[in-house]
Amino acid sequence: MNPVIGICAPAHRPQNWMALYNSIGQNDIDFELVFVGPNHPGYQLPKNFRFLKSSVKPAQCLEAAFRNTCADYIMPIADDLEFKTIRPLDKLYDLYKSCNCDKVVVSSRMMTNGKDQSSFAHRFFTDKDSEFVMPLSGLISKKFYRSLGGIDRNFIAVMWDLDIAMRAYAQGGKVVMSDVYLNEDRSKTMGSNLCNEFWSHDRKLLEKLWTVNGKLNLKRSRIVEPFLDRDILKFSQGPRGRWRGRGLAVLEKIEDKLLGRSTLFKRAIRGIKKPTRYFEYAKRTISHLR
């Protein structure tokens, strides 16, 4: 019998996984966890907990997890979160069913170190009230999710969930807040904060897609570019951040060390990766020496 809910994550901190798993507790609803990331847990996982090894970027890891779950409903999560509500999956699923609507995303609420953050965490612009509520670890039917096109491969690590929510609104759907809480324990981040690291790229993309002159607009500015199934666990598609791409591994490691430090380094790396233009570069160099 297939699980009803698939809890999926781009995961690289296996030391946190069992605490998250145990926080789910006893539920009537059948579920499974599918985590995708670079670090094998090194211990025996429960039967309903699967790990797929991959070194691609976080947004792509999550899309791969969604595609590999057998469940009819999917729910993203991060591996530094834990549930703080008893029988959370039963409550999320019951609320979903009570909506009598297939185009719905049922959201958990946000806590950080035990402090309720939901008063501002569920908005597109955190300093403004909006009729468009944004989800945290939203429960959504896989069928509806697929109809929306899945995660756009132009996102690297974050903000993809707000993009999904806006696409749901654009299709006449809605986001519904539950009373289920997820807590982020900052001591379990292990020095990793994807939101801070990739805010500039992913937030800029999100606002370009859904805002006009600083205001929300329900017409997406360009079509969704989904991930391709081929090699989804091997090579990052679209902007790769600091994760494995399709280039030579040695060059990518050099690029990761140098990019961001200097515009000169960025130009040099771009040049190295285009050998077909070496002749042109040589001509330019000679012309400058004359």
Secondary structure, 3 states (H helix, E strand, C coil): CCCCEEEEEECCCHHHHHHHHHHHCCCCCCEEEEEEECCCCCCCCCCCEEEEECCCCHHHHHHHHHHHCCCCEEEECCCCEEECCCCHHHHHHHHHHHCCCCCEEEEEEEEECCEECHHHHCCCCCCCCCCCCCCCCCEEEHHHHHHHCCCECCCCCCCHHHHHHHHHHHCCCEEEEEEEEEEECHHHCCCCCHHHHHHHHHHHHHHHHHEECCEECCCCCCCCCECCCCCCCCCCCCCCCCCCCCCCHHHHHHHHHHCCCCHHHHHHHHHHCCHHHHHHHHHHHHHHHC
